[in-house]
Amino acid sequence: MVSLRYATPALMLLLAGCVSGPDHVPPEMPLPAKFGEGGVKSNGDVATAQWWTAYRDQQLNSLVSQGIGQNLDVLQALERINSAEAQVTVAGAGALPSLVVGASQTVSGQMGNLRNQHGATNTTAGEANVSWLLDLFGEYRRSKESALASLDSAYATADVAKLTFLQDLVNSYIDARYYQERIELSKGDLKSRRETFDLTKFQLEAGAASRLDVVQAEGLVQATQAEIPGLETSFRVSAHHIATLLGLPASSLMAELQKGSRQPVFRGGLQAGIPADLIRNRPDIRKAERDLAAATANIGVAEAQLYPSISLSGSISPSYVRPVGGNGGLTTWSFGPTLNLPIFDGGRLRANVDITKSDAKAAYLAWKSAVLSAVEQVENALSAVRRDAQTVEALRAQVKTTQESLELSTASYKDGASSLLDVLDSQRNVSTAQASLAAAVQQMAKDYVSLNVAIGGGYAPDGAKPAAVAKVETVSVKKK
């Protein structure tokens, strides 16, 4: 027969090993071995890849280096990490003993005509209360597990903010340079069309042109003049947004950016990696997986509340009384366990379990959606980047052709062999081709941004990644 003296500790150890709820298992889903237009070589860790340097633009490099530590969205996300760390402490504190100590000093007395019924009494008292809720079914262990997963999610959220900042900043810089290019092209068109207008007026005086020709040439000059203010406004909007991204007043960088530079064109190879890389490199996927881990742990918290809870509590209250003419002391104490057993709650606790299970299923679906969306984004960006160069090359050839056509039609018009309408049409064709080329260069630059953001590259350019990232469980990937 086993003595109760030894059976009780054994029972406590057995109960201590009971942890409610399921353990988190890294999710799995089938992924192809390669992207549709990609290779079979893994990218490895691309968090430190400074892909924007492929544009070979020193001003852009400087803006990125300056802004990633100043962007207000990034700073807010980093501050939330501190809150998540504190939540870990709060979650773990419930399973630890608590001690509350208090003290008091009072003076009391009576006044009246009865003999010996007056004077003051000094009372000094203290109190110490200790309590410990035994975490028999792992409520607080699961709660801390959820808080730790949420902490990892906060780190991943900060990485998402950095990646979003990079995409927004580089795209805004590309836009600013595109509008500057368009402004220069429009000014060149304006100069050419003014020359044509002057030539037409000369031809009118010589009797070789009509008043209609002059009006048409003048209208084209006016249309070109009308384009420039809108392009200048768009440039300023882009410059203002860049300053805001860097945590500066909107007009702070205007003078610097107005100095002008060529449109960014990336010069380097394409490294899309393989779909399995996204699980590790995309911070939004890591965040979704950590949210799933937190939601799974919350199931255990809810299930533990279905079971009895035992708490040990005690108190000791010494007091010292010093009345007139004497003194004395008294100490009271108490100690014992308290059992709480949920019986009737209207189904609230069971409903809480159902809620957490549903939340966990939704978190899994969110993770799966994040993975599939990431794969789609890489596929789209890879397809675009591989074809952008073809579009740019074709438009470069078109610009040369339209410029040659303009030269020929202008010479023919001066000789009287063709009409002004041919010259004006050629000028429009040159303007359209040049604008299309500038837009294609802009799109090619942006598609390169989209590809690198889609593979999760560059959010830690200084190489300093949060330590918590290393603790994130590796998610299994099934290759098709």
PERAPE-V561225 format. One record per pair of residues at least 24 apart in sequence whose ideal C-beta (glycine too) atoms are under 8 Angstrom apart, sorted by the first residue. I is the first residue (numbers start at 1). J is the second residue. D is the distance in Angstrom with one decimal. If there is no record, write none. Layout:
I|J|D ; I|J|D
This chain:
12|134|7.7 ; 15|134|7.9 ; 15|136|4.3 ; 15|137|7.6 ; 16|134|7.9 ; 16|135|7.5 ; 16|136|6.5 ; 18|136|6.5 ; 18|137|5.5 ; 18|138|6.7 ; 19|137|7.0 ; 19|138|3.3 ; 19|141|6.0 ; 19|142|6.8 ; 19|300|6.4 ; 20|137|4.8 ; 20|138|5.3 ; 20|139|7.1 ; 20|142|6.7 ; 20|299|8.0 ; 20|300|4.5 ; 20|301|7.8 ; 20|303|3.9 ; 20|304|4.1 ; 20|306|7.8 ; 20|307|7.2 ; 21|138|7.4 ; 21|142|5.7 ; 21|296|7.3 ; 21|297|7.0 ; 21|299|4.2 ; 21|300|2.4 ; 21|301|7.2 ; 21|302|7.6 ; 21|303|5.0 ; 21|304|7.4 ; 22|296|6.1 ; 22|299|6.2 ; 22|300|7.3 ; 23|296|7.7 ; 24|145|7.8 ; 24|149|7.6 ; 24|292|7.3 ; 24|293|4.4 ; 24|296|4.4 ; 24|297|6.7 ; 24|473|7.7 ; 26|289|7.1 ; 26|473|4.9 ; 26|474|6.7 ; 26|475|4.6 ; 26|476|5.6 ; 27|289|6.8 ; 27|292|6.5 ; 27|364|5.9 ; 27|367|5.7 ; 27|368|7.2 ; 27|475|6.2 ; 27|476|7.6 ; 28|475|7.4 ; 28|476|4.4 ; 28|477|7.0 ; 28|478|5.7 ; 29|368|5.9 ; 29|371|6.2 ; 29|477|7.3 ; 29|478|6.8 ; 30|477|8.0 ; 30|478|4.4 ; 30|479|7.2 ; 30|480|5.3 ; 31|275|4.3 ; 31|276|6.0 ; 31|371|7.5 ; 31|375|7.0 ; 31|477|5.2 ; 31|478|6.9 ; 31|479|6.4 ; 31|480|6.9 ; 32|275|5.7 ; 32|479|7.3 ; 32|480|5.1 ; 33|274|6.6 ; 33|275|7.8 ; 33|479|5.0 ; 33|480|6.7 ; 34|274|5.6 ; 34|275|7.4 ; 35|272|5.5 ; 35|274|7.1 ; 35|275|6.5 ; 35|375|7.7 ; 35|378|6.0 ; 35|379|5.7 ; 35|382|5.9 ; 36|379|5.7 ; 36|382|7.6 ; 36|383|7.5 ; 37|379|7.6 ; 37|382|5.2 ; 37|383|6.0 ; 37|386|5.9 ; 38|272|4.2 ; 38|273|7.2 ; 38|274|7.0 ; 38|378|7.8 ; 38|382|6.0 ; 39|272|7.4 ; 39|274|7.8 ; 40|274|6.5 ; 41|273|7.3 ; 41|274|7.3 ; 42|273|5.7 ; 42|274|5.4 ; 42|276|7.2 ; 42|277|5.7 ; 43|271|5.7 ; 43|272|7.4 ; 43|273|3.1 ; 43|274|7.5 ; 43|277|4.8 ; 43|281|7.1 ; 43|455|6.4 ; 43|457|8.0 ; 44|273|7.9 ; 44|277|7.5 ; 45|280|7.2 ; 45|281|6.9 ; 46|271|7.9 ; 46|273|7.3 ; 46|277|7.5 ; 46|281|5.4 ; 46|455|6.0 ; 46|456|6.3 ; 46|457|3.9 ; 46|458|7.2 ; 47|159|7.7 ; 47|281|6.7 ; 47|456|7.2 ; 47|457|7.1 ; 47|458|7.2 ; 47|459|5.8 ; 47|460|4.3 ; 47|465|5.9 ; 48|458|7.5 ; 48|460|5.4 ; 48|461|6.2 ; 48|462|7.7 ; 48|463|4.8 ; 48|465|7.9 ; 49|452|7.4 ; 49|457|4.4 ; 49|458|5.4 ; 50|458|6.1 ; 50|461|5.1 ; 51|448|7.7 ; 51|452|4.2 ; 51|457|5.3 ; 51|458|5.4 ; 52|166|7.2 ; 52|170|5.5 ; 52|449|7.9 ; 52|452|7.9 ; 52|458|7.0 ; 54|266|4.3 ; 54|267|5.9 ; 54|268|4.0 ; 54|448|7.3 ; 55|264|4.1 ; 55|265|6.8 ; 55|266|5.4 ; 55|267|7.6 ; 55|445|7.1 ; 56|267|6.2 ; 57|173|7.8 ; 57|261|6.6 ; 57|264|5.5 ; 59|256|7.6 ; 59|257|8.0 ; 59|261|6.4 ; 60|170|6.9 ; 60|173|5.3 ; 60|264|6.6 ; 63|169|6.4 ; 63|173|6.5 ; 63|242|6.7 ; 63|246|6.9 ; 64|166|6.8 ; 64|169|6.4 ; 64|170|7.3 ; 64|461|7.3 ; 65|461|7.5 ; 66|246|6.1 ; 67|165|6.8 ; 67|169|5.8 ; 67|245|5.8 ; 67|246|4.2 ; 67|247|7.6 ; 68|162|6.1 ; 68|165|6.4 ; 68|166|7.3 ; 68|461|6.8 ; 70|246|5.3 ; 70|247|4.2 ; 70|248|7.8 ; 71|161|7.6 ; 71|162|7.9 ; 71|165|4.7 ; 71|245|5.8 ; 71|246|6.9 ; 71|247|6.2 ; 72|247|5.3 ; 73|161|5.1 ; 73|164|7.1 ; 73|165|6.5 ; 74|158|6.8 ; 74|161|4.7 ; 74|162|5.5 ; 74|165|5.6 ; 75|247|7.9 ; 76|161|7.6 ; 77|154|7.7 ; 77|157|5.3 ; 77|158|4.0 ; 77|160|7.5 ; 77|161|4.0 ; 77|162|8.0 ; 78|158|5.2 ; 80|154|5.2 ; 80|157|6.8 ; 80|158|7.5 ; 81|151|7.2 ; 81|154|4.7 ; 81|155|6.1 ; 81|158|6.2 ; 81|466|7.8 ; 83|154|7.6 ; 84|147|7.4 ; 84|150|5.5 ; 84|151|4.3 ; 84|153|7.6 ; 84|154|3.9 ; 85|151|6.0 ; 87|147|4.8 ; 87|150|6.6 ; 87|151|7.4 ; 88|144|6.5 ; 88|147|4.4 ; 88|148|5.8 ; 88|151|5.7 ; 90|147|7.4 ; 91|140|7.0 ; 91|143|4.4 ; 91|144|4.4 ; 91|146|7.0 ; 91|147|3.9 ; 92|140|6.9 ; 92|143|7.8 ; 92|144|4.4 ; 92|147|7.6 ; 94|133|6.7 ; 94|135|7.7 ; 94|139|7.7 ; 94|140|4.4 ; 94|143|6.8 ; 95|133|7.2 ; 95|135|4.4 ; 95|140|3.6 ; 95|141|6.9 ; 95|144|7.6 ; 96|132|7.7 ; 97|130|6.2 ; 97|131|7.0 ; 97|132|4.1 ; 98|130|7.0 ; 98|131|5.4 ; 98|132|7.3 ; 99|128|6.8 ; 99|129|7.3 ; 99|130|4.9 ; 100|128|7.3 ; 100|129|4.7 ; 100|130|7.9 ; 101|126|7.4 ; 101|127|7.2 ; 101|128|4.9 ; 101|129|7.9 ; 102|126|7.0 ; 102|127|4.8 ; 102|128|7.9 ; 103|127|7.4 ; 119|323|7.4 ; 119|324|3.6 ; 119|325|7.9 ; 120|324|6.7 ; 121|321|6.4 ; 121|322|7.0 ; 121|323|4.4 ; 121|324|7.0 ; 122|321|7.4 ; 122|322|4.6 ; 122|323|8.0 ; 123|319|6.4 ; 123|320|7.4 ; 123|321|5.1 ; 123|322|7.7 ; 124|319|6.8 ; 124|320|4.6 ; 124|321|7.9 ; 124|322|7.8 ; 125|317|6.7 ; 125|318|7.2 ; 125|319|4.0 ; 125|320|7.6 ; 126|317|6.9 ; 126|318|5.4 ; 126|319|7.4 ; 127|315|6.5 ; 127|316|7.4 ; 127|317|4.6 ; 128|315|6.5 ; 128|316|5.2 ; 128|317|7.8 ; 129|313|7.3 ; 129|314|7.5 ; 129|315|4.6 ; 130|313|6.8 ; 130|314|5.3 ; 130|315|7.3 ; 131|311|6.0 ; 131|312|7.0 ; 131|313|4.1 ; 131|314|7.8 ; 132|311|6.5 ; 132|312|4.8 ; 132|313|7.5 ; 133|309|6.4 ; 133|310|7.6 ; 133|311|4.4 ; 134|309|7.4 ; 134|310|4.8 ; 134|311|6.7 ; 134|312|6.9 ; 136|307|7.4 ; 136|308|7.8 ; 136|309|7.2 ; 136|310|6.5 ; 137|303|7.6 ; 137|304|4.1 ; 137|307|4.8 ; 137|309|8.0 ; 138|300|5.9 ; 138|304|5.7 ; 139|300|7.4 ; 139|301|5.5 ; 139|304|3.5 ; 139|305|6.5 ; 139|309|7.9 ; 141|300|7.8 ; 142|297|4.7 ; 142|298|7.2 ; 142|299|7.8 ; 142|300|3.4 ; 142|301|4.7 ; 142|304|6.7 ; 143|297|7.4 ; 143|301|5.2 ; 145|293|7.8 ; 145|297|4.2 ; 145|300|7.6 ; 146|293|7.8 ; 146|294|4.5 ; 146|295|7.8 ; 146|297|3.7 ; 146|298|5.3 ; 146|301|6.8 ; 147|294|7.7 ; 149|290|4.9 ; 149|291|7.5 ; 149|293|3.8 ; 149|294|3.9 ; 149|297|6.3 ; 150|290|7.2 ; 150|291|7.8 ; 150|294|4.8 ; 151|468|6.2 ; 152|286|7.6 ; 152|290|4.3 ; 152|293|7.8 ; 152|468|5.0 ; 152|469|7.6 ; 152|471|6.5 ; 152|472|5.5 ; 153|287|5.1 ; 153|290|3.9 ; 153|291|5.4 ; 153|294|6.7 ; 155|466|4.4 ; 155|468|4.5 ; 155|469|5.9 ; 156|283|4.6 ; 156|284|7.4 ; 156|286|4.3 ; 156|287|3.7 ; 156|290|6.1 ; 156|469|7.4 ; 156|472|7.7 ; 157|283|7.6 ; 157|287|5.7 ; 158|466|7.4 ; 159|283|3.5 ; 159|286|7.6 ; 159|459|4.8 ; 159|460|7.3 ; 159|466|7.8 ; 159|469|7.7 ; 160|283|4.7 ; 160|284|5.2 ; 160|287|6.4 ; 160|459|8.0 ; 162|459|4.0 ; 162|460|7.4 ; 163|283|6.3 ; 163|453|5.8 ; 163|456|6.8 ; 163|458|7.3 ; 163|459|4.5 ; 165|245|6.4 ; 166|453|6.8 ; 166|458|5.7 ; 166|459|6.8 ; 167|449|5.9 ; 167|450|7.6 ; 167|453|4.6 ; 168|241|7.8 ; 168|245|6.0 ; 169|242|6.5 ; 169|245|5.1 ; 169|246|7.9 ; 170|449|5.1 ; 171|446|5.7 ; 171|449|5.8 ; 172|238|5.1 ; 172|241|4.9 ; 172|242|5.0 ; 172|245|6.9 ; 173|238|7.7 ; 173|242|6.3 ; 173|264|7.1 ; 174|263|7.5 ; 174|264|5.5 ; 174|442|5.9 ; 174|445|4.7 ; 174|446|5.7 ; 174|449|7.3 ; 175|234|7.5 ; 175|238|4.4 ; 175|442|7.2 ; 176|235|5.8 ; 176|238|3.9 ; 176|239|5.5 ; 176|242|6.8 ; 176|257|5.8 ; 177|261|5.9 ; 177|262|7.0 ; 177|263|4.9 ; 177|264|6.0 ; 178|263|6.0 ; 178|438|6.1 ; 178|439|7.3 ; 178|441|7.5 ; 178|442|4.1 ; 179|231|5.3 ; 179|232|7.7 ; 179|234|4.7 ; 179|235|3.9 ; 179|238|6.4 ; 180|235|5.9 ; 180|260|5.5 ; 180|261|7.6 ; 181|262|7.8 ; 181|263|5.2 ; 181|438|4.8 ; 181|441|7.8 ; 182|231|4.9 ; 182|435|6.5 ; 182|438|5.7 ; 183|228|6.2 ; 183|231|4.8 ; 183|232|6.2 ; 183|235|6.8 ; 185|431|7.3 ; 185|434|5.0 ; 185|435|6.6 ; 185|438|6.6 ; 186|224|6.0 ; 186|227|4.9 ; 186|228|5.1 ; 186|231|6.3 ; 186|431|7.9 ; 187|228|6.9 ; 189|224|5.1 ; 189|427|7.0 ; 189|430|7.5 ; 189|431|5.0 ; 189|434|7.9 ; 190|221|6.8 ; 190|224|4.6 ; 190|225|6.3 ; 190|228|7.4 ; 192|427|6.4 ; 193|217|7.1 ; 193|220|5.0 ; 193|221|4.8 ; 193|224|5.6 ; 193|427|6.1 ; 194|221|5.7 ; 196|220|7.6 ; 196|410|7.5 ; 196|420|7.8 ; 196|423|6.0 ; 196|424|7.4 ; 196|427|6.8 ; 197|221|5.3 ; 199|413|7.8 ; 199|414|7.2 ; 200|420|5.9 ; 203|420|7.9 ; 208|416|6.0 ; 209|420|6.4 ; 213|419|7.7 ; 213|420|4.2 ; 216|420|6.6 ; 216|421|7.4 ; 216|424|6.1 ; 217|420|6.5 ; 217|424|6.8 ; 220|424|5.8 ; 220|427|6.8 ; 220|428|7.7 ; 224|431|7.7 ; 263|438|6.8 ; 263|441|4.9 ; 263|442|6.6 ; 263|445|7.0 ; 264|445|4.8 ; 265|441|6.3 ; 265|444|7.1 ; 265|445|6.4 ; 266|444|7.7 ; 266|445|6.5 ; 266|448|4.5 ; 270|382|7.2 ; 270|385|6.1 ; 270|386|7.4 ; 270|451|7.0 ; 271|455|7.9 ; 272|378|5.9 ; 272|382|5.1 ; 272|451|6.7 ; 272|455|6.2 ; 273|455|5.8 ; 275|375|5.3 ; 275|378|7.6 ; 275|477|7.6 ; 276|477|4.6 ; 276|479|7.2 ; 277|455|6.7 ; 277|456|8.0 ; 278|371|6.8 ; 278|374|4.6 ; 278|375|6.6 ; 278|378|7.0 ; 278|455|6.9 ; 278|456|6.6 ; 279|371|6.9 ; 279|474|7.9 ; 279|475|4.8 ; 279|477|5.8 ; 280|474|7.5 ; 281|455|6.2 ; 281|456|3.6 ; 281|457|7.1 ; 282|370|7.5 ; 282|374|5.1 ; 282|455|7.6 ; 282|456|4.0 ; 283|456|6.3 ; 283|459|6.5 ; 284|370|5.5 ; 284|374|7.4 ; 285|367|7.0 ; 285|370|4.9 ; 285|371|5.8 ; 285|374|6.1 ; 285|475|7.9 ; 286|469|7.3 ; 286|472|5.6 ; 288|363|7.2 ; 288|366|5.3 ; 288|367|3.9 ; 288|370|4.4 ; 289|367|5.5 ; 289|472|7.0 ; 289|473|7.4 ; 289|475|5.7 ; 290|472|6.5 ; 291|363|5.1 ; 291|366|7.0 ; 291|367|7.6 ; 292|360|6.8 ; 292|363|4.1 ; 292|364|5.6 ; 292|366|7.7 ; 292|367|5.3 ; 293|473|7.5 ; 294|363|7.8 ; 295|356|6.9 ; 295|359|4.8 ; 295|360|4.1 ; 295|362|7.8 ; 295|363|4.2 ; 296|360|5.2 ; 296|363|7.9 ; 298|356|4.6 ; 298|359|6.8 ; 298|360|7.4 ; 299|353|6.9 ; 299|356|4.5 ; 299|357|5.8 ; 299|360|5.9 ; 301|356|7.3 ; 302|349|7.3 ; 302|352|4.5 ; 302|353|4.4 ; 302|355|7.4 ; 302|356|4.6 ; 303|353|5.5 ; 305|342|7.2 ; 305|349|5.3 ; 305|352|7.0 ; 306|342|6.7 ; 306|349|5.3 ; 306|350|7.0 ; 306|353|7.0 ; 307|342|7.9 ; 308|339|6.1 ; 308|340|6.5 ; 308|341|4.6 ; 308|342|7.7 ; 309|339|7.6 ; 309|340|4.8 ; 310|337|5.7 ; 310|338|7.1 ; 310|339|5.6 ; 310|340|7.8 ; 311|337|7.0 ; 311|338|4.9 ; 311|340|7.5 ; 312|336|7.6 ; 312|337|5.4 ; 312|338|7.8 ; 313|337|7.9 ; 313|338|6.3 ; 374|454|6.7 ; 374|456|7.9 ; 377|450|7.1 ; 377|454|4.0 ; 378|451|7.0 ; 378|454|4.4 ; 378|455|5.9 ; 380|450|7.6 ; 380|454|7.9 ; 381|447|5.8 ; 381|450|4.1 ; 381|451|3.8 ; 381|454|5.0 ; 382|451|6.1 ; 384|443|7.8 ; 384|447|4.2 ; 384|450|7.3 ; 384|451|8.0 ; 385|444|7.2 ; 385|447|4.7 ; 385|448|5.8 ; 385|451|5.5 ; 388|440|7.0 ; 388|443|6.3 ; 388|444|3.7 ; 388|447|5.6 ; 389|444|6.9 ; 391|440|4.9 ; 391|443|7.9 ; 391|444|7.6 ; 392|437|7.0 ; 392|440|4.9 ; 392|441|6.0 ; 392|444|5.9 ; 395|433|6.6 ; 395|436|5.4 ; 395|437|4.1 ; 395|440|5.3 ; 396|437|6.2 ; 398|433|4.7 ; 398|436|7.6 ; 398|437|7.6 ; 399|430|7.2 ; 399|433|4.6 ; 399|434|5.7 ; 399|437|5.5 ; 401|433|7.9 ; 402|426|6.8 ; 402|429|4.4 ; 402|430|4.5 ; 402|432|7.9 ; 402|433|4.7 ; 403|430|5.7 ; 405|429|6.7 ; 405|430|7.9 ; 406|430|5.2
